[in-house]
Amino acid sequence: MSEQTQPNPMDLTIQDLAIMKQIIDIASERSAFKPAEMAAVGTVYTKLEHFLKTVEEQQKAAKAAQAATPAATEENTNA
């Protein structure tokens, strides 16, 4: 009988953070925040935005490095 590891429902994923950013966008468009709350909301939103951009750039760099690796390996075996 094999054990399957269940993901922890308390873990936050990058997708969860992107959804939270979307929720802030929607809530602010609907004027859900009071003026006094906007500074705090804006600070969290900016942090989320920078974090998500950094993760996206890291993922792109990793994919580019991974795509370059097979080509380099192939060149070494043909030499």
PyMOL commands that set and color helices and strands:
alter all, ss='L'
color gray80, all
select helices_A, chain A and resi 14-29+35-78
alter helices_A, ss='H'
color red, helices_A
deselect
rebuild
show_as cartoon
